[in-house]
Structure formats: structure tokens, C-alpha cells
Amino acid sequence: MQITDEKLFAEAKELLIEFYGKDAAFKEGQYEAVEAAMTKGRTLVVQRTGWGKSLVYFMCTRMLRRRERGFTMVISPLLVLMENQMEAARKHGLTCAQLNGSVTGEERREILEGMKKNAYDIVFTTPETLFKQVTPVLKDISIGMFVIDEAHCISDWGHDFRLGYNRLREVIRLLPSSVPLLATTATANNRVVEDLQDQLGENIFTSRGPLERDSLRLQVLPLESRAERYAWILENLEHLPGSGVIYCLTKRDCDMLARFLQAHGVNAVSYHAGTNEEANREMVEKFYQDKIKVIVATSKLGMGYDKGNIAFVIHFQMPANIVAYYQQIGRAGRNIPCAYVFLMSGREDEDILEYFIRTAFPTEYEMGTVMEYIKQQDGGAGLLELEAHLNIRRTRIEKALAFLYNGGHIRKDGSSFCATPNTYVYQGEHYQQIMAIRRQEKEQMKELTRTKDCLSKYIIRCLDDPGAHSCGHCANCTGQAFLPSAPSPEMWEKAKEYLSNTVFKIEPRKRWPYKIEEPKGNIRPVNQEGICLAKYGDFGWGALVKSGRYSQEKRFSDVLVQKSAEILQPFILKHGITQITCVPSLRTDLVENFSRRLAERVGIPFAPLLNKSAARPQKEMENSAHQCLNAWQSFSAAEGVPMPKKVLLVDDMVDSGWTLTVCGFRLMEKGCQEVYPFALADSGQSEDD
């Protein structure tokens, strides 16, 4: 330990004993980071999970408050992480508040007033809240220390780059040299560290320690199909002690896997950005109290979640890169001597990761089109107006807006976006460089699933730790699997049976899109809740639907007809459906042929009740407003045909649901009382976190 200020060390040691007891000792590099933050001004701490990065700014805060300095502002990316940090800070005698999107009204005003009065020791906030709510009152508050937690989010070369974090460079430039700046992360390779050093300013002290985690026992599982992975997890969870995390790449996979486990008696929950924050907080609290066996999560549960006794981490799919993988497995084995880590991988994972890489940045067309439309509007334009006028998917419009706003090319005025005088230039070359690096990182991750070398050594070497060495206890080092690398045939059959019998709801649309001339307002009458047989391309029925659409015969298989009939016969009987019709096509009779065979199998008549005009193909419509309007202009009810009271409306694919909504509405305009949609596959895409 290097000590250059004996008085400061004595004060820090006194606080350490107060925090942890008389036998407490600094971990390697901890005191040096404290001293650097207090004396050198700008400090970057890159240390493994569990090292105690938060202790550095807790201790510095206590010291600065003794010196009558202002409060510490901590920038944090996630609400659950803030709450963990606040709880730890309070245990160390610090007065805290958190300011984020969930804090509104009177509570927000009280916190802002408390900041002006210097009533807190630490205030935790997100970058977005910082710029929206804190920046306007910066002149009225006294910041004693500025902390950027999970600082790798600043760097667009990193695995978890966030636009809100990128704007922090504006604050960094404005910070007086007398205000200490501390940035912390557990997940950064050389490229990201160098970028952070450039962005955080000159003369920055960097604390960087070894990354090896002795408590982790790593094993790779080469399981290709979804059914194999479901079966392995169900069969082996009972052999894993305590509670753990299963990471998935998409929200849909979290939900599906959690439902599968619940259906087989496992206490499992799904955790991702698509669930409301209150429900997520409740789940995390129950997990923390060991009331849940497994939490199935996206990377949203990655950063900073502190549960010391997580006994296992399973990756249902291969993460995007080694850095993300290291961060997520770092949730396990923090305060227990041994935790198990299993990595599943297969071709489907690579397709998902490639989709994420391709869609990470807005295209030049998307950004240019959005920018040009906003410039043409005197009062700016809101999201719904942009969606109505531009045939671009909503998530892509939102991404373009975020990048334009971050680049200073647009500003927000209420719910509208207005152009600024700043010159807009698309950063295409930079985006391509980052995408190329992410593809290299994906290949690096694939190599982890194939290497015969020590798994821990491979990971740590990829993170540029020069001290990487064989751990001696991963499955590769010992030559023995901790758990079988494949499920039993019986469990595999159970998983396949479950997946083949899983159907999905088609939720009825209840309101026409905003900003289109016709139709508008609430949908009256509305379709009934429908059934979708599978997810397009997924194992089993989804794969059969895909092969049928592209087969030479242009014909769905008899097996699909039979399976659909099995599912629909009780549904038809329950709802008193008396006739089947289908969404017509001008290019193929694929759906009508299937519908006629289905009608014959279930024993009720088929009738063509709808007409289609020569409009643009629905698949060319990118967002809800355009999909609805195109369907509205394309479909009409057949004239002079008697309408049944209750009808099953069949299509091969459902995405936005607007084709089925409009067709159902047209049928009800002509006398149908209830329309029940049925689709073979859901082809909807979402950009998950």
C-alpha cells in the first residue's frame, strides 16, 4: 500500500473501522483510490465486482462533509442499482436521496429543495434526470464530489453504451478542478479504459486491479435447440443449491422460459424492461430474501445488483461479448466460496446478436428523414406525428430522435422536437467501426464456447488483464463436467411436448392510430381475443410455418392443419363459431387453401367474406399508423354475402395486428357480431434489452 498523506490515511482507516469493525483492512488498491479521489481530483477505478468500489466514494463523502463541502452526486444507470447503493450508504451513516423518472410531484420538489439546502450527503440520479431536472438548478446547489458509476456506459466502444451517459462529457467539462471526479466500473478492456481516460480529462489517476474470480466454476453447454435448453434447465435446477439467475437475450425469451419453469413447479419470475418498475422492484426484493429460486432476466439485471449469495448463473443464450459475460457472471459467488456458471450456445444466438448489431445505430436514411421532417415543421414534431408521416418503425424513429438529441441537432419543447442551428452530419464511418468491433467481439465470444483452454483464463485475457492464468477449477481445467452436458431423453421429450402445445394470445387492438384521417378514435366494435399457434421460425410449429411459406408447393403441411384443428375445435365449440373465413391475398392462395382444409377438418363451412384491392404489400409498412392505413385502404367485406354471427378469421402471420383488426372491423360493419382471429405464426420483432 502506498501512502503519501499520513493524516488522510489515519482518517480513512478510522472510517474503515467504523464501517466494518476493528479488524477491517483495505483491499489492494482501495486506499490508493480514496487518496487519489481526495487529492488528485480525477480518478478512474476499474476493479472487479465485489472489490468495494462504492466504499471509495462513501468514504470520500464522509471526509468531504467533515470539511463542509457540498454533497456527492452519483450518476447511476438503473433504479435497482440505486436502491442497493442507497441501502449500503445509509448503513455507513450517510443521508441519501434518489432522483429519477419514478420520483415526481411534491417528492421531487422536496428533494430539489433539499439539494439547494445541502441537506443530503449523497444524491443518486440517472443521466437523463440530471439533464432534465438537476442541470437547471446547478447554479443553486453545491456539489462536493461527482461520481459516475458504471462508467463504461460513457464509451460507445463499450458493451453497454448509453446515450444519456455520453452527454456526461458536457458536465465533466464544466466541473471546477476543486470538485473531485470519480468514475467506477468493473467491466472495461483496454480500448474502453483509454476512451474513458480521454473523456474524463487530463492527469487522471487510474486504479486497475486483477479480474480473476476464484469462487466461480465455469462450464460450457453446447445445446442447440430451445427444447434441449429448456430440458437441461428443468432437469438440473434441483441439483443447483440456493438461488440464481438465468440470462436471456430477449424479453420474450425471459417470459417464455419463466412460464415453462412455473408450469413445472419451479419458483421462477421474469425480469426485464418490459415489466413495470414497481413489479420489478418487488421481484428483486423477494429474490434478495431467497423467496425465489430463479430470476430469468435480460441484461437489465446485470450492472451492480448486489446479492452476495447468488449460487449459480445460467446463460440461456450466448451474450454479445466477453465484457458483458464477465459482468453478468460477476453477480454470482460474491460472498460464498463457490458458485456455478453455465453457458449455453447455438446458431440461434448468433442470429439474435447479429440483429442487435445491425440495429444498434439509426441508419443514415432514418436519421436524415427524421431530421428533415422536423426542420420543415414550424413548431416541431412529436413522435406520433413523425410515425404518422414517416414510414419508419416507431423504435427506429425513437432511436433516431435519441441520437439527434444527444448530438445537439434537435431540442425538446414539451412533447415536440425542434431543430437547432447545429449542422447535422451522419457519423456513419464511426458507427461502422463500432459495428465491426462488435462482430469481432461476437467471434471472441464464440471462441469461448469452443476453447479447450481454461475458461477463466480465456475470459480474463480477453479483458486485457496481464495476470490471466489457469484457474484449476473450471470444467476445462478439471476435465470433468459439474453437471451433465445434455438433458435426458425423457426430459427433452417433456420440453418438446410443452413447446409444441404452447399457443399465444392475439390481443385485440382497441384504438385506431393517432394522426391519421380515417379511421380515428376508439375501435367499435372490436375483435375478440384470438389465438396464434407459434412464433415464426421457432422450434416446432414456427419452423413448419416458415418452411410452408417457402416450399415449392406453396402449401402448408397437413400436420399444421391437424395441429390447428386440435387447438381450435374446443375453442370453436366454446364460442359458438359457425363459419371460417380468411384474409385474402392477390398473390397466393396459401392462406385460403389452408383455411378450407382447416374448415373441413373441424367440420364447419368456409366462405370467402373479404375482398382485397391492389394496395402496397403490408410487409412494406413499417409502423402502426402506416400498417393500419394500408390495411384500411386494402380490405373490404364482400357484397351480397350473408354474414355469420360468429366467425373465425384466419391468416398465416400476425405482426402489428392491424390486418386482422381491419378485416374483423369490416366483417362486423356488415353484420358479424363476433370475430375471432387465428394466425399460424407471430412474426413481430422487437428491439429487446
Rosetta blueprint (number, residue, H / E / L):
1 M L
2 Q L
3 I L
4 T L
5 D L
6 E H
7 K H
8 L H
9 F H
10 A H
11 E H
12 A H
13 K H
14 E H
15 L H
16 L H
17 I H
18 E H
19 F H
20 Y H
21 G L
22 K L
23 D L
24 A L
25 A L
26 F L
27 K L
28 E L
29 G L
30 Q H
31 Y H
32 E H
33 A H
34 V H
35 E H
36 A H
37 A H
38 M H
39 T H
40 K L
41 G L
42 R E
43 T E
44 L E
45 V E
46 V E
47 Q L
48 R L
49 T L
50 G L
51 W L
52 G L
53 K H
54 S H
55 L H
56 V H
57 Y H
58 F H
59 M H
60 C H
61 T H
62 R H
63 M H
64 L H
65 R H
66 R H
67 R L
68 E L
69 R L
70 G L
71 F E
72 T E
73 M E
74 V E
75 I E
76 S L
77 P L
78 L L
79 L H
80 V H
81 L H
82 M H
83 E H
84 N H
85 Q H
86 M H
87 E H
88 A H
89 A H
90 R H
91 K H
92 H L
93 G L
94 L L
95 T L
96 C E
97 A E
98 Q E
99 L E
100 N L
101 G L
102 S L
103 V L
104 T L
105 G H
106 E H
107 E H
108 R H
109 R H
110 E H
111 I H
112 L H
113 E H
114 G H
115 M H
116 K H
117 K L
118 N L
119 A L
120 Y L
121 D L
122 I E
123 V E
124 F E
125 T E
126 T L
127 P H
128 E H
129 T H
130 L H
131 F H
132 K H
133 Q H
134 V H
135 T H
136 P H
137 V H
138 L H
139 K H
140 D H
141 I L
142 S L
143 I E
144 G E
145 M E
146 F E
147 V E
148 I E
149 D E
150 E L
151 A H
152 H H
153 C H
154 I H
155 S L
156 D L
157 W L
158 G L
159 H L
160 D L
161 F L
162 R L
163 L H
164 G H
165 Y H
166 N H
167 R L
168 L H
169 R H
170 E H
171 V H
172 I H
173 R H
174 L H
175 L L
176 P L
177 S L
178 S L
179 V L
180 P L
181 L E
182 L E
183 A E
184 T E
185 T E
186 A L
187 T L
188 A L
189 N L
190 N H
191 R H
192 V H
193 V H
194 E H
195 D H
196 L H
197 Q H
198 D H
199 Q H
200 L H
201 G L
202 E L
203 N L
204 I L
205 F E
206 T E
207 S E
208 R E
209 G L
210 P L
211 L L
212 E L
213 R L
214 D L
215 S L
216 L E
217 R E
218 L E
219 Q E
220 V E
221 L E
222 P L
223 L L
224 E L
225 S L
226 R H
227 A H
228 E H
229 R H
230 Y H
231 A H
232 W H
233 I H
234 L H
235 E H
236 N H
237 L H
238 E H
239 H H
240 L L
241 P L
242 G L
243 S L
244 G E
245 V E
246 I E
247 Y E
248 C L
249 L L
250 T L
251 K H
252 R H
253 D H
254 C H
255 D H
256 M H
257 L H
258 A H
259 R H
260 F H
261 L H
262 Q H
263 A H
264 H L
265 G L
266 V L
267 N L
268 A E
269 V E
270 S E
271 Y E
272 H L
273 A L
274 G L
275 T L
276 N L
277 E H
278 E H
279 A H
280 N H
281 R H
282 E H
283 M H
284 V H
285 E H
286 K H
287 F H
288 Y H
289 Q L
290 D L
291 K L
292 I L
293 K L
294 V E
295 I E
296 V E
297 A E
298 T L
299 S H
300 K H
301 L H
302 G L
303 M L
304 G L
305 Y L
306 D L
307 K L
308 G L
309 N L
310 I L
311 A L
312 F E
313 V E
314 I E
315 H E
316 F L
317 Q L
318 M L
319 P L
320 A L
321 N L
322 I H
323 V H
324 A H
325 Y H
326 Y H
327 Q H
328 Q H
329 I H
330 G L
331 R L
332 A L
333 G L
334 R L
335 N L
336 I L
337 P L
338 C L
339 A E
340 Y E
341 V E
342 F E
343 L E
344 M E
345 S L
346 G L
347 R H
348 E H
349 D H
350 E H
351 D H
352 I H
353 L H
354 E H
355 Y H
356 F H
357 I H
358 R H
359 T L
360 A L
361 F L
362 P L
363 T L
364 E H
365 Y H
366 E H
367 M H
368 G H
369 T H
370 V H
371 M H
372 E H
373 Y H
374 I H
375 K H
376 Q H
377 Q L
378 D L
379 G L
380 G L
381 A E
382 G L
383 L H
384 L H
385 E H
386 L H
387 E H
388 A H
389 H H
390 L L
391 N L
392 I L
393 R L
394 R H
395 T H
396 R H
397 I H
398 E H
399 K H
400 A H
401 L H
402 A H
403 F H
404 L H
405 Y H
406 N H
407 G L
408 G L
409 H L
410 I E
411 R E
412 K E
413 D E
414 G L
415 S L
416 S E
417 F E
418 C E
419 A E
420 T L
421 P L
422 N L
423 T L
424 Y L
425 V L
426 Y L
427 Q L
428 G H
429 E H
430 H H
431 Y H
432 Q H
433 Q H
434 I H
435 M H
436 A H
437 I H
438 R H
439 R H
440 Q H
441 E H
442 K H
443 E H
444 Q H
445 M H
446 K H
447 E H
448 L H
449 T H
450 R H
451 T L
452 K L
453 D L
454 C L
455 L H
456 S H
457 K H
458 Y H
459 I H
460 I H
461 R H
462 C H
463 L L
464 D L
465 D L
466 P L
467 G L
468 A L
469 H L
470 S L
471 C L
472 G L
473 H L
474 C L
475 A H
476 N H
477 C H
478 T H
479 G L
480 Q L
481 A L
482 F L
483 L L
484 P L
485 S L
486 A L
487 P L
488 S L
489 P H
490 E H
491 M H
492 W H
493 E H
494 K H
495 A H
496 K H
497 E H
498 Y H
499 L H
500 S H
501 N L
502 T L
503 V L
504 F E
505 K E
506 I E
507 E L
508 P L
509 R L
510 K L
511 R E
512 W L
513 P L
514 Y L
515 K L
516 I L
517 E L
518 E L
519 P L
520 K L
521 G L
522 N E
523 I L
524 R L
525 P L
526 V L
527 N L
528 Q L
529 E L
530 G E
531 I E
532 C E
533 L E
534 A E
535 K E
536 Y L
537 G L
538 D L
539 F L
540 G L
541 W H
542 G H
543 A H
544 L H
545 V H
546 K H
547 S H
548 G H
549 R H
550 Y L
551 S L
552 Q L
553 E L
554 K L
555 R L
556 F L
557 S L
558 D H
559 V H
560 L H
561 V H
562 Q H
563 K H
564 S H
565 A H
566 E H
567 I H
568 L H
569 Q H
570 P H
571 F H
572 I H
573 L H
574 K H
575 H H
576 G L
577 I L
578 T L
579 Q E
580 I E
581 T E
582 C E
583 V L
584 P L
585 S L
586 L L
587 R L
588 T L
589 D L
590 L H
591 V H
592 E H
593 N H
594 F H
595 S H
596 R H
597 R H
598 L H
599 A H
600 E H
601 R H
602 V H
603 G L
604 I L
605 P L
606 F E
607 A L
608 P L
609 L L
610 L E
611 N E
612 K E
613 S L
614 A L
615 A L
616 R L
617 P L
618 Q H
619 K H
620 E H
621 M L
622 E L
623 N L
624 S H
625 A H
626 H H
627 Q H
628 C H
629 L H
630 N H
631 A H
632 W H
633 Q H
634 S H
635 F E
636 S E
637 A E
638 A L
639 E L
640 G L
641 V L
642 P L
643 M L
644 P L
645 K L
646 K E
647 V E
648 L E
649 L E
650 V E
651 D E
652 D E
653 M E
654 V E
655 D L
656 S L
657 G L
658 W H
659 T H
660 L H
661 T H
662 V H
663 C H
664 G H
665 F H
666 R H
667 L H
668 M H
669 E H
670 K L
671 G L
672 C L
673 Q L
674 E E
675 V E
676 Y E
677 P E
678 F E
679 A E
680 L E
681 A E
682 D E
683 S L
684 G L
685 Q L
686 S L
687 E L
688 D L
689 D L
